[in-house]
Amino acid sequence: MKRIIFILLVFCGVAQAQGIRWSKDGNGYYKNEAGEVNLYELPAHKKTVFLSKADLTPDGKTEGLRVRNFTVSNDGKLVLIYTNTKKVWRLDTEGDYWVLNLSTKKLQQVGKSKPVSSLRFAKLSPDGTQVAYVSEFDLYVEDLADGKVQAVTSNHSRKLISGTFDWVYEEEFSCRDGFQWSPDGQQIAFWQIDANKIRDYYMVNTTDSAYSKVIPVEYPTIGQSPSPAKIGVVNVSTNKITWMNIPGDPQQHYLPRLEWNSPNQLFVQQLNRKQQESKIFSCQSTTGDVKQVFGETDKAWLDVFAFSGNSYALDFRHSFVWLNNKKEFLWMSEKDGWAHLYRISAEGKETLITKGDYDVIEFVSVDEKNNTIYFMASPTNATQRYLYKTKLDGKGKLELVSDANQQGSHDYTISPNHKYAQHSFSNTYVWPLNELIDLKTNKALNEKESIAAKMASLRPSKKVEFFKVKIEEGIEMDGWMVKPDNFDANKKYPVVFHVYTEPASQTVRDAYGMGMNRLFNGDMSAEGYIYMSVDGRGTPAPKGREWRKSIYRKIGQLNIKDQALAAKEILKWPFVDADRIAVWGWSGGGSTTLNLLFQFPEIYKTGIAVAAVANQLTYDNIYQERYMGLPQENLEDIVKGSPVTYAKNLKGNLLYIHGTGDDNVHYNNAEMLLNELIKYNKQFQFMAYPNRTHGIYEGEGTTKHLSTLYSEFLRKHCPPGAK
């Protein structure tokens, strides 16, 4: 359901800057250009060729490798190149790997005996003599000198997965890369996921041949026990695996984070099934002995915060950030009511770093040498984000780094030496702009190409208006709206609400793309619509723990009530036509659309729901149990939150859209809801897109067809224009 984040980027037109790839020393950055990789040294931007076309062209070939990503060995002599990639569920995490010796210019392929584009997460050993990788659910180590391949595991089964993860770990924890070399290169730690007890959901491809093809996906729905996970450490010399003796029933816990601390010690995070208790274990790699070093609990749920701080590399591990020569690690917690950064010692001693009634939105970087930590926050405006810093020892004040005159949303990728940063900025009327800055002065390295200079030449047309609405329960909510062209306050206009409302995403942000509706085939403002969105409780806005977690066990209830009560206040505005109120959303927003249309038919007359979870009992266990609890304990909450429960109340106009090949929100949601609507003789319009996934973009003509369908339905049932 959280895939709405991606969909919003696509359909709202948000263009987020690709994180820069810094050199190891932080004094330059790499850039793919015209079939080669160049290095630009700062601050002068001096260009040198790092990987030439000749370097990237294998013997006997005329075309060079297309570099998707690369890593450089610790000694700087080898480059591991990732190419010929293909998508696994969401991202292109399978492909081919080649190693280039920068001295001899020898280019050799790794894993030649494996199927084309089947290698995942290949990594050079610390001494550069070996490469480890995953292929077809097993972990391998290959010697670069003689090409000998050593199988660490040989399960060859999609149900017993080593070195990577099953569908639900990837979707809900963003766990993809599932192994790590030890610091001395003698061992490899890896996850193994046992999905044998997880039932398959069968997707059916009925269009690619005369006979249907069944596509099974291991998918644990809410109420099913988690896939058992364990951590193994293999001695590369002997190929002996030692399993870590992490306490607790593997079918009632998750292991979302792992990181080496020393050559024979690794730290592992364990979450209980309800995700209300987190423990950090120190594990001895050679014996499997473990000791708990830290733990915390939450009455609702604990978020797994990402700390990689690297938006370029294909590194999806929720890695630990080590401090003080690895005697401490960085942690984020909401234990005092706000999301704050802490430093935790190996003995579990806590030091609060960030202090105050504000949330840390995201960790960015830590500069131990200068006792400084950088992070994103926005203490006074929950729709925006800025770079702040404070003292790493917890004794500093909150300091704004971003330019306060650039109001909106900022992002930073800071160089390893903390001299430079790539800075991107946007707001509702400024397309994302990028600059390279001197981090100490916060000034652009090239003033002519600075964001400030670019903004000075813009002639912004500020169409998006932000507002606040206070509902009868005393809760104040943020919203935005785009009024029609030639707006006349003495006339009445139709309103189209865009919704999501669940814990995975905000829809009200001061960033480019807000106020745009890429599904609408035309100009909503020109045609006379008021387009708006409101974020209620439960959305991940930086408004404190209580705001975000008040939705626990109340998805489909609290968030729906907040939206409806906000709409009631908005209906009091004299220029709003109460007879023309529409709502639409995708994924979790589709679920919200259905619930609003069914639970508050007196307000919402028209709804368009795309890829909606109609029945929460069909969705995956990690997401749904995190926010709703276990159906074995509180089934009534899950039933009350599901749109299918209220389908009999439909009075307005419903367009329901779903892809039959959706591996995320399965197509059975659609047919369950259809059956309920049919049962009560509720008339509606339905569109199934054959074999399309959650994004409904595959296939010739799909995007245009979807846009046309959406737009014509909206115009027919919620006519535009002033009255």
N, C-alpha and C positions, 0 to 999 in steps of 0.2 A: 504493500500500500504506500510505502514511502517513496515509491518511484515517481510520485507526483512532482518531486523536486526536479527531476530531469525533464519531465514533461513541461513544467512551468518555464524552464529555461528555453525550451524549444518554442513553445507557443506564445510566450510573452516577449520573445525577442531578446532575452538577456544574453549578452556576449561577455563571458568571463575570460579574462586574460590568461593565457597559458603561462604557468609558472616558469620562471627563468631557470636555466640549467647552469649553475655556478661551477667554476673551476674549483679544484680541491682547496687551493689557498685563498679563494675568495676574491682574488684580484682581477678576475675576468669571467666571461660567460661564453658558453657554446651556443652556436646557432646553425640549424640545418638550412643550407642555401644551395639551390641549383645542383642537387645531387652530391654535395659534399658537406662536411661539418667544419665550421670555422670557429676559431677562438678569438674573442675580442678582449683585449687587455684594457683595464680601466686605470685612470680616468680618461685616457686619451682615445679610447676605442680603437687601438691599434689592432689591425686584423692580420691573423696568420692562419694558414690552412692547417687544420688538425687532422682530418681524415679526407684525403683527396679522392677524386673519382677513381683514380688508378688503384689507390689503397683498397677501395671498396668493391673492386671488380674481381670476382673469382677467376682462377685460371680457366681458359676455354670459354669464358663468357664475354659478351660485348657490353652488357649493362651492369652497372654497379648495384650493390645492395641498397635498398631504401631503408634508411636508419630510422626505426621507431624509437629506440632508446639505446643507451650504451652505458657501460661502467668501465672504469679504468682500474687496473690492478694496483695494489698498495705501493708497488715499486715504480709504477708509472710506465712499465714496459709493454703491457698488454692491454688491449681493449676488447671487451666482450660486447658484441653487437647483436641487437634484437631486431628481427626483420620478418617480412612475409607473415604478418600477423593475422589472426582471425578472432572473432568475438566468441567469448564463453559467457553466456547469459547477457551480461551488461557491457563488458569491456573486452578489448582485444588482448587477452592474457595468454593466448597460445600463439606460437610462431616458431621460427627457426633462429638458431644462434650460431654466430661465427666468432672466432677469436683472431684478432690481428696482432701480430708481433710488430711493434713500431720500429724496431731496429732492422729486422730482416725483411719486413713487409710480407711475411708469410701470412696467408689468410686461410684458416682451416675451419671447416664446419664441425660443430659439436652435435652429437646424437644423429649421425648420418644413417644409422640402422633403424631409427624410429620413423614413424609416419611423418609425412610432410606437415609442417606447422602444428606439431603436437607437443613441443617442449614448452614448459612453463617455469618461470621464475629462476632461470639459470643464474648461478653465482660462481664467480671465481673463488677458489680457496685463498686464504690470506697470503700464502706464499706464491700464488699464481701458477701452481703446477697442475691443479685439477679443477674441474667444473662439476658442480652438482646441479641436477635439474629433475623436474617431474615430467613424466610422460605416461599418459593413460593410467592415471591414479597410482603410479608407483614412483619411488624415489631412486635415482641413479647417481653414481659418481663416475666421472670419466677422466682418465689420465691423459693429459695433453701431449705427453711425449710419445706414448705408444698407441694411444687411442683405445686402450682397454677400458671396457665399461663394466662397472660393478653394480649389481642390483642390490640396493639396500633392502627393498621389499619386492615381492613378486606375487602380489595378490591378483593383479590383472582383473580387477572387479570394480564396477562403478559403485558397488555397495560397501567396499572396504577401501577407504581413500587415504593415501599417505602423502604428506607434503603439500596438500592443498585441502579444499573443503567441499562440503556438500552445498546444495542450493541454499538452504536456510541460513547457514553460517555466513555465506557470501552476501546474501541479501540483507540480513539484519545486523550483522556485526562488521560488515565490509571486510571479512577475513578471506583472503585469497592466497597470498603467499604464505605457505605453511611450513617452512623450514629455515634454519639458520646455521651457518658455520660457527664453531666456537672460535674465540679470539686467536687461539694458537693453531687452528686448522686441523686439529687432531680428531675432532668430533663434529657431528651434526645433530642438532635437536630438531625434531619434527612432530607435527600433529598426526594422529591417525584417527579418522572418523569412521565409526561402524554404523552404517545406515541399513544394515540387514533387517533390523526390526522396524524400519520406517516404511510405511506403505507408499506405494507409487500412486501418483495421480496420472491418469492416462489422457494425454492430449491426442486428438485424432486428426491426421492430415487426410482430408478427403478430396483434395483438388489436384495433387501432383501426379496421380496415376488413376487408372480405372478401379484399382482396389485401394481401400483405405489403409493407412499406415498408422500404427499405434506408437506414440512417443511417450515412454514412461519417465517420470521425474520423481525422484524420492522427495516427498513433501510432507513433513509432519504438521498436521493441522492442530489448532488449539485443542488442548486436552490430551494430545499424544505426548508421550515422554520424549525428551530430547535424544538425538543421536548420541550414543556414548562416544566420548572423546578421551584420548589419552596422549601423553607426551612420551616419546621415545628418544633416546640418545644413542646414536651408533658410533662406535669406534671405527674410524675409517680404515685403519690398518687391519683389524681383525674381522670387521663386519659384524661384530657382536652388538646386539641392541639391549640396552638397559631401560626398562620402563620406570617412569617416576611414580612413586607410591603416594599419589595425591589422595587424601582421604575423601570419603563420601561416595555415594552411589553415582556412578557415571551417567546413569539415566535420569538423574535429578539435578544435574549440574552442567554448566558450560565452562569452557576454557578459552576465553577470547583474547588473551594476551600472554606473550612469552618473550623473554629477552635474556641473552647471556649477560652475566655480571663479571665473571672471571673464567679462566679456562676450564674449571670444573664445577662451576656454579651457575644456575640459571634461575630467574624469577618467573613465576607463572601466576596469573590471575585466575581465580575461580569465582564464578557466580552461581548462586543457587537457582533452581528452576524459575522461581518467581522473580528473580533478578532484584531481590531486596537485600541480599547479603553478599558482600564481596570480600574475598580473602586473597592475600598475596603470600605465596609460598616461596621459600628459598629451597632449591632442589640441588642435591649433590649428583652430578651427572654420572659418576662412575658406580654409585651404589644405589641410586634411586631414593635415598633418604630425603625427607622433606621436613621443613619447619615453617610454621606460620610466622610472618614478620609484621603483618598489618591486616587490619580488617575494618569494615564499616557497614552500617545498615541504613535502610530508609524504609519508612512505612509504606511508601508508594513503590518506587523503583529507583534503581541506580543506573545512570547513564554510563556507557563506555565511551569516554572521551578519547579522541585521537590526539597523539602527540608527535606525529612524524615531522611536522613542520616543513615538509618537502612536497610542494605541489607539482613538481615536474616528474620525478621518478615514479615508475610503476611500483611503488612501495605502499602496500595496503595494510601493513602490520600496525596495530595499535601499540607502538613501541614505547618502552620506558625511556625517559630522558634522565640520564645519570648525571649526578652532581658530586663535587668534592671527591674526585678520584674514585667514583663509583661506590662511595660510602653512603650516598643518599640518592633518592630519585624524586622526580617531580610528580605531583598528583593534583587532580582537580576534584573538588567535592562541593556539594551544596549543604553540608551539614549545619552551617550557621544561617541558613535561609537564603544564601546567595551562592552563585557559582564562583568559587575562589581557588587560587593556586596555593598549594602547600609543598613543602619539602619534607620528605619522610626518610628517616634514617633506617639502616638495616635492622635496628632494634625496635623500630616502630615509633620513634619519637617524631612528633609533628611540629613544624614551624609554619605558621600562616604567613604567606608572602603578600598577597593582595588583601586589603582591608577596606570595608565600607559597604554601604547599602547600594551596591551595584553588582552586575554580573560580569565575569570574564566570559566573553563570547567564544574566544578561541585563543589558544596558545600559539605564539608565532616563533619566538626564538629566545635563547638564553645566552648571555655573554658573561661567563663566570669571571673572566679576567677583569672586567670592569663592574662586577657585582650588579648586573642589570638583567632584567627580564622584560621581554616585549610581548604584548598581547593585545587582542582586539576587545574593545568595550564601547559602551555608549551610555553613560550614567544618566543623561537627561533626556534622551530621545530613543525610544525602543525601536524605531524604524530605521535607525542609522547605525554605522559602525566606524570606529576610528582606532588608530594605533596609539596605545599608551605604553608607558614603561614605569617601572619602579625598581627599588633595590631588591636584589635577590635574597638578602638576609632578612627581609621582612621589616626593615627599619626605615623604609623610604616612604615618600608621599606619591600619590598618583600624579603622573606627569603626562600631559597630552603631547604626542609627537606629530600627529597629522596637523595640517594647516586648518585651523578653526574656520577659516573663511570658505573652505571647500566643504560645504555641508552636503552630506549624502553618505555613500558607502565606499569605504577604502579597503584595499587589500595590499599586503606586502609579502614579498619573498626576500628574506635578508641573507646576505652573503655569509659564508662560514666565518670570515674574520670580522664581521659586523662593521665593515667600513661602508658598504654599499647596500642598496636595496632596490628591487623593482617595485614600483608603486603604481597601483591602478586605482582609478576613481570613476565613479558614475553617480548620477542621481536620476530622478525621473525624466529630466529633460537633457541630460548630458550622456551621450554614448560613452562606453568605457574608454578612458584615456590612460595611456601608460607613459611612464618616465623612469629613468634610472637616477637615483638620488644619492648624495653623500649623506649617510645616515646621521652623522654627527651634526651637520648643519641643517638637514632636511631640505637642502637645495638641489635642484636638478643639475646633473653633470653638464648638460647642454641646455642653457637657458632658452634658446630658440625652440627647443623641442619639449619644453616643460609643460606640465598640465596647466599651470597658471597662464602661460602664453597662449596655449590652445583655447582655453576658456575665454580669454580676453577677446578672441576673434569670433566667438560664437554669438549668435543672436537667439538666445533661448526663447522658445515659445512655451511658457509654463502652463500646460493644460491640466496636469494632475494637481488636485487640491487635497491636502490632508485635513482631516477633521477628527474630533473626538466625540464620542457619543456615550452618554451615561444612561444605563438601563435602570429600571425601577428597583433593582436589587442593590443599587449603589456602585456597581462595577463600571469603570470607565474603559472604553475600548477605542483603539486606534482604527482609523479607516482612511481610504482615499476614494476620490471620485473624479470622473471626467465628465464635465457637463457638455451638452450639445453646443454646436456652433450657433452663434447668434442667440444665445440663451436669453430667455425672457422670464423673469421671476414671477410674472403675473400669469404665466401659462403652466400647464401640467404636462409632465413628461413621463414616459415609461422608465422603469429602473431595471437594470440587469445586474444581479449580484454574482460576483465570482467568489467561490468558496473553496476552502480546504478544511480548516479548523481542527485537525488532529495534531498530535505531538511531533510529527515529522517535518512540518514546514510552516513558515509564515507566508501570508500573501500580502501583507501590508508592510512594505519596506521602501525606503527612499533610495531606490536603485533603478537603473534603466530597465525598461520593460514593464514596469508597473503602469497600469492603465491601458496597456495594449491587449488586444484580443486577436491573436493570430488565427483563431478558428473562424472568426467572422469574415465573410467574403464581402468586404466593403469597408466603409468608414462609419463607425457607430456614431461618432459625434456629428458628422454631416447629415446622417439620416435622422438624428433627433433622439438618441438614447442617452440616458444617464447611466454610465458604467461605474460600478463601485465594488469595493471589498472591505470587509471588517474582520479584524482578528479578535476573537474572544479568548476566554480562559482555556488553557490546555495547549495553545500554540507555543512554539519555542522562542517566544520573545524574551529579551533580557529584562524581565520584570520581577525576577525573584522566583525562588522555588515554589512558593504557594501558588503563584499564578500558573506555573507550568504543570504542577502536579495535582491541582485540584480536580483534574479530569480523571484521576485514577478510578477505574471501574465505572466510569460514567461517559465513555465515548458513545455517542448516539443519544445522549441525554443532556448533559451539562452544555456541551458545545452547541447542540441544536437549540436549546433554550436561549443561550446567549445570543445566537444569531437572530432568532425570532424576536426577542425583546429589543434588540438593536433595530431591527426592521420596523417594529412598532413605533419607535421613536422617530425614525426616519420618515415614516408615513405621515407624521404630523407636519413635516415641512410642506409649505403651501404649494410648491412647484412639483410635488411628487404625485403621480396618478396611481392611486391605490388599486385601480382595476387592471393595471398593466405592470405587474411585478413578476419578474422572471429570475431564475437562479440556475447556475450551472457549475459543474466541477468535474474533475477527473480523478480517478482512483479513490483515495479517501475523500476527495471533494465530490466525487460522484455519489458516494455513500451519504455525505451530508446533504446533497441535493435531494436524494430520495427521501431522507428523513424529514427534511423541511417541507417537501411537497406533501408527504403523507401525514405528518404530525401537526402541521400548521397550514391546512388548505385554505383557511380564511385569509392568509397573508399572501402565499405564493401561488400564483395562478398558472405558471408555466415553468417547467424544469427540463434541463438537458443533462443527463447523467452518463458519463463515459467511464467504462472499465471499473464500475463500482463494486465494492464489497456489499452485496445485498444481505448476506447472512454471515455474521462474524464467526460462526462455527466452522466455516470453510477456510478461514485464513490461517497463516502459519503460526506455529506455537510461540516462537521467540517474540514476534511483534505483538501478537494479540494477548498473550499471557503477561507480557511486560506491563501493558497498560490496563488490562481487564481482569487479571487474575485467572484462576483455574475454573473451568466449567464444573469440575467435580465439587467445587466449594461454593461458587456463586453463579450458577447457571442463569439465574433470573436477570442479573446485570447484563449478560451477553445477549440474552433474548430481547430485553428491553432496548438495547442499543442497536439492534439489527433492523434495517429498513423493512425486511420481509414481514416483520411482525405487524407493521402498520399499513401494508399494501392495500388493505380493504378500505382505507380512508381516502384513497385517491379521488379527487374531484376535478383537478385541473388538467392541464395538457402535459403529457410526459413523452419525451423522446429518450429512449434507452439504447445505448450503443455499447457493444463489446466485441473484442476480437476472439475468435474461437481458439487461437493458438497462444493465448495469454498464459504464460507459465507463472505469473505472479498472482494476479487475481483471476482465478480459474473461471472458465466459461460456465461451469455449473451454477455460479452465482446468478447468471442471467436466467437460466432456465428454471431455477427455483423460484425466482421472483415472477417470471412469466406465468408459471403455474398458479401462483397465488393471485395474481391479477386476473387471470382467466377464471379462476374459481369464483371470484366475486363480480364477474362481468364488468371489469374495469377496462375501458378502451384506452389504447395507448399506441404509440408508434415505436417500432423496434428495428434496429439494424445490427446484424451480425456481420463482421468482416472476416471472411474465411482465412484461417491460418495467420492472421495478424497477431502480433504480440501486444504487450501492455501499452506500447507507444502508438499502435495502429498507424504505422507509416510505411510498412513494407508493401511492395507490389505497385505496378504501374497504375497511376491515376488515383491512388488511395487518398493522398492528402487533399487533393482538389475535391474528390467526392465527399470526404468527410466535412470539409469546409462548406461545400454547397448544401449538404444535408442540414448541417447545424444552422446555417444562415437563413435558409428558406423556412425552416420550422420556427425559428425565432420571429422572423418577420410576419409569418402567418398568425401566430398565436399571441404574440406580444408586439403589436404593430408600432413602428417608430413614429416619431413626430409629436409636435406640441398640440395641445387641445386648449 
